[in-house]
Amino acid sequence: MPQLGFLHGRAWAALLGQLRRPPGAVCIGAVHSHSQAAEATLASQLKPHKEKSNFIIKTPKGTRDFSPQQMVVREKILDMVISCFKRHGAKRLDTPAFELKEMLTERYGEDSGLIYDLKDQGGELLSLRYDLTVPFARYLAMNKVKKMKRYHVGKVWRRESPTIAQGRYREFCQCDFDIAGHFDPMIPDAECLKIMCEILSGLQLGDFLIKVNDRRILDGIFAVCGVPESKFHAICSSVDKLDKMSWKDVRHEMVAKKGLAPEVADRIGDYVQCHGGVSLVEHMFQDPELCQNKQALEGLGDLKLLFDYLTLFGIAEKVSFDLSLARGLDYYTGVIYEAVLLQTPAQAEEETLNVGSVAAGGRYDGLVGMFDPRGHKVPCVGLSIGVERIFSIVEQRMKTFGQKIRTIETQVFVATPQKNFLRERLKLIAELWDAGIKAELMYKNNPKLLTQLHYCEDMAIPLVVIIGEQELKEGFIKLRSVASREEVAIKRENLVAEVQRRLS
């Protein structure tokens, strides 16, 4: 019998030996066992050699890790934002990271294509949340809440091309503040703009401007210019790009891609390139065509009232009525706003980040009704702080000026100059922890004193508690100031009180 090329040596001999045995000389089970072994050998020889694939260890596109130094900065930004939200009486809310897909579809206009869909793994079609506004509206409708002032800090996901240098990611954090309920016009809206001013001023990012417009005014402009109502949302989306594109390019998109008549686009251009303060609102009231449009007239009336309240809040000079502002999301129904940083002459000489808006928001009176089975509406207005963009600016400035960041909050380090003092150090540190003092020690039985002191200086720990044989015998503890290197002896029982006094 010719030997097959892919069976070699013992495997072939074992199989051939089984075939040559006379009937009855071996049990069926043994033949089966040997056959399995031969098949396994054959399979292993036929299986191609699989080399270990080379791969790069990296985070997914549009995401990032944050180092301890970066987290210190982020926490400070978030603390300031959240403290402002709380100062204005907001309650905290949280919602799932993913929603039923049907809850998110058709809520964001052209941006709906950026939603991350998840595989069906449990009988439900799910999507990662795109923002914190739609989940809030769903929460209000589901729980039949008619009035609420809430804030929400959480991650959202958008499947877009990230520009990380500008603080744009696929996974990022949003900080939202919203007021839901029936109230007199423009009072909640004015408070939202006041909150934006407080946060941006508190973060000391430089001079800023808040652009304000109203979707009803935009729709009125589209109507009097001759835009078919079916194209309002599409043309609004084009206008929204005026902060990134020239009017020439936006006009080309309207005409060439969205089928708008050139003369209609030109009429829109006469309006959307205007900006100013309350005087522009007054000027728009003199437009005979626009004032024939009910929606536009309502929007102008509300904006005039809004500027009155902003003047009372002392922030009117920070706000500009800008007819190019559109906010592309479909759910906005009234006042819309967006904050941008203004470049000073000094900053123009530095390498600056073009991050776009750092805060935005508006009124969305119809969104809750979309989720309510009976269509009951709950008027809402809110804002979102662009934490990632703000962080990118702060991070770049810290690099420019070489600022160092302390990554730990340790207040006291427990040290010893001698061997076999681990137990005493553990008793001391437990005493400090129990008193609520942030303390550390080195995880070694016999650390060198110089190593311990160098660590304290490197980590900017203000105080060192030193215990040795003499201190233990006399009932004293040495307390060392890391900055001045001065040491004082204090009674052991007074340690906590003295540390607290110095830290305060």
JOCORJO-V8885 format. One record per backbone hydrogen bond with DSSP energy under -1.0 kcal/mol. CO is the residue of the C=O (numbers start at 1). NH is the residue of the N-H. E is the energy in kcal/mol with one decimal. If there is no record, write none. Layout:
# JOCORJO-V8885
co | nh | e
CO | NH | E
CO | NH | E
This chain:
# JOCORJO-V8885
co | nh | e
4 | 7 | -1.5
8 | 11 | -1.1
9 | 13 | -2.1
10 | 14 | -2.9
11 | 15 | -1.9
12 | 16 | -2.9
13 | 17 | -2.6
14 | 18 | -1.6
15 | 19 | -1.6
16 | 20 | -1.6
22 | 25 | -2.1
27 | 31 | -1.7
28 | 32 | -2.6
29 | 33 | -2.4
30 | 34 | -2.6
31 | 35 | -2.5
32 | 36 | -2.3
33 | 37 | -2.0
34 | 38 | -2.4
35 | 39 | -2.5
36 | 40 | -2.5
37 | 41 | -2.2
38 | 42 | -2.6
39 | 43 | -2.7
40 | 44 | -2.2
41 | 45 | -1.8
42 | 46 | -2.1
43 | 47 | -2.0
60 | 63 | -1.7
62 | 170 | -2.4
62 | 171 | -1.6
67 | 71 | -2.6
68 | 72 | -1.6
69 | 73 | -1.4
70 | 74 | -2.6
71 | 75 | -2.6
72 | 76 | -1.8
73 | 77 | -2.1
74 | 78 | -2.9
75 | 79 | -2.8
76 | 80 | -1.9
77 | 81 | -2.2
78 | 82 | -3.1
79 | 83 | -2.3
80 | 84 | -1.5
81 | 85 | -2.0
82 | 86 | -2.6
83 | 87 | -1.9
84 | 88 | -1.1
85 | 90 | -1.8
86 | 89 | -2.1
91 | 151 | -2.8
97 | 129 | -2.8
99 | 127 | -2.5
100 | 103 | -1.6
101 | 104 | -1.3
101 | 105 | -2.0
104 | 107 | -1.2
108 | 111 | -1.7
109 | 112 | -1.7
110 | 113 | -1.0
111 | 114 | -2.3
112 | 115 | -1.4
114 | 159 | -3.8
116 | 128 | -2.3
125 | 101 | -3.0
126 | 118 | -2.9
127 | 99 | -2.8
129 | 157 | -2.3
133 | 137 | -2.3
134 | 138 | -2.5
135 | 139 | -2.3
136 | 140 | -2.4
137 | 141 | -2.2
138 | 142 | -2.7
139 | 143 | -2.2
140 | 145 | -2.2
148 | 180 | -3.6
149 | 91 | -2.5
150 | 178 | -2.7
151 | 93 | -2.0
152 | 176 | -2.9
154 | 174 | -2.9
156 | 172 | -2.2
158 | 160 | -1.9
163 | 166 | -1.9
163 | 168 | -1.7
164 | 167 | -1.9
170 | 158 | -2.5
172 | 156 | -2.9
174 | 154 | -2.0
175 | 385 | -2.6
176 | 152 | -2.0
177 | 383 | -2.6
178 | 150 | -2.2
179 | 381 | -1.7
180 | 148 | -2.1
184 | 187 | -1.2
186 | 190 | -2.0
187 | 191 | -1.8
188 | 192 | -2.1
189 | 193 | -1.7
190 | 194 | -2.1
191 | 195 | -2.5
192 | 196 | -2.0
193 | 197 | -2.0
194 | 198 | -2.4
195 | 199 | -2.5
196 | 200 | -2.5
197 | 201 | -2.3
198 | 202 | -2.4
199 | 203 | -2.0
200 | 205 | -1.1
201 | 204 | -1.0
207 | 342 | -2.9
209 | 340 | -2.8
210 | 320 | -2.8
211 | 338 | -2.0
212 | 322 | -2.3
213 | 336 | -2.8
214 | 218 | -2.0
215 | 219 | -2.7
216 | 220 | -2.0
217 | 221 | -2.5
218 | 222 | -2.8
219 | 223 | -2.2
220 | 224 | -2.5
221 | 225 | -1.8
222 | 227 | -2.9
228 | 231 | -2.3
229 | 232 | -1.5
231 | 235 | -2.7
232 | 236 | -2.5
233 | 237 | -2.0
234 | 238 | -1.3
235 | 239 | -2.5
236 | 240 | -1.8
238 | 241 | -1.7
239 | 242 | -2.0
241 | 244 | -1.9
241 | 245 | -2.6
246 | 250 | -2.3
247 | 251 | -3.0
248 | 252 | -2.0
249 | 253 | -2.1
250 | 254 | -2.3
251 | 255 | -2.4
252 | 256 | -3.0
253 | 257 | -1.3
253 | 258 | -1.4
254 | 260 | -2.4
261 | 265 | -2.1
262 | 266 | -2.2
263 | 267 | -1.7
264 | 268 | -2.0
265 | 269 | -2.2
266 | 270 | -1.4
268 | 272 | -2.7
269 | 273 | -1.0
271 | 274 | -2.0
274 | 323 | -2.0
276 | 321 | -3.6
277 | 280 | -1.0
277 | 281 | -1.0
278 | 282 | -2.1
279 | 283 | -2.1
280 | 284 | -2.4
281 | 285 | -1.3
283 | 286 | -1.4
284 | 287 | -1.4
287 | 291 | -2.2
289 | 292 | -1.2
290 | 293 | -1.6
293 | 297 | -2.1
294 | 298 | -2.2
295 | 299 | -2.3
296 | 300 | -2.5
297 | 301 | -2.2
298 | 302 | -2.2
299 | 303 | -2.2
300 | 304 | -2.2
301 | 305 | -1.8
302 | 306 | -2.6
303 | 307 | -2.4
304 | 308 | -1.4
305 | 309 | -1.9
306 | 310 | -2.5
307 | 311 | -1.9
308 | 312 | -1.6
309 | 313 | -1.9
310 | 315 | -2.5
315 | 318 | -1.8
316 | 319 | -1.5
318 | 210 | -3.1
320 | 212 | -3.0
321 | 276 | -2.3
322 | 325 | -1.4
329 | 332 | -1.0
334 | 215 | -2.9
335 | 363 | -2.7
336 | 213 | -2.5
337 | 361 | -2.2
338 | 211 | -3.3
339 | 358 | -2.6
340 | 209 | -2.7
344 | 348 | -1.8
353 | 355 | -1.3
358 | 386 | -2.9
359 | 339 | -3.4
360 | 384 | -3.3
361 | 337 | -2.4
362 | 382 | -2.0
363 | 333 | -2.9
363 | 334 | -1.2
368 | 371 | -1.4
368 | 372 | -1.2
372 | 375 | -1.7
379 | 181 | -2.9
380 | 364 | -2.5
381 | 179 | -3.1
382 | 362 | -1.7
383 | 177 | -2.3
384 | 360 | -2.2
385 | 387 | -1.9
386 | 390 | -2.4
387 | 391 | -3.0
388 | 392 | -2.1
389 | 393 | -1.8
390 | 394 | -2.6
391 | 395 | -3.0
392 | 396 | -2.0
393 | 397 | -2.2
394 | 398 | -2.2
395 | 399 | -1.8
396 | 400 | -2.4
397 | 401 | -2.2
398 | 403 | -2.1
411 | 463 | -1.6
412 | 440 | -1.8
413 | 465 | -3.0
415 | 467 | -2.0
421 | 425 | -2.1
422 | 426 | -2.6
423 | 427 | -2.1
424 | 428 | -2.2
425 | 429 | -2.7
426 | 430 | -2.0
427 | 431 | -1.6
428 | 432 | -1.8
429 | 433 | -2.9
430 | 434 | -2.6
432 | 437 | -2.5
433 | 436 | -2.1
438 | 411 | -2.7
438 | 412 | -1.9
440 | 414 | -2.7
442 | 444 | -2.0
448 | 452 | -1.9
449 | 453 | -2.5
450 | 454 | -2.5
451 | 455 | -1.9
452 | 456 | -1.7
453 | 457 | -1.9
454 | 458 | -2.7
455 | 459 | -2.3
456 | 461 | -2.4
462 | 482 | -2.6
463 | 413 | -2.0
464 | 480 | -3.2
465 | 415 | -3.5
466 | 478 | -2.2
468 | 472 | -2.5
469 | 473 | -2.3
470 | 474 | -2.2
471 | 475 | -1.1
471 | 476 | -1.9
475 | 492 | -2.3
477 | 490 | -2.7
478 | 466 | -2.9
479 | 488 | -2.0
480 | 464 | -2.4
481 | 485 | -2.3
486 | 481 | -2.7
488 | 479 | -3.0
490 | 477 | -2.7
491 | 494 | -1.4
492 | 495 | -1.5
494 | 498 | -2.4
495 | 499 | -2.6
496 | 500 | -2.6
497 | 501 | -2.1
498 | 502 | -2.3
499 | 503 | -2.5
500 | 504 | -1.7
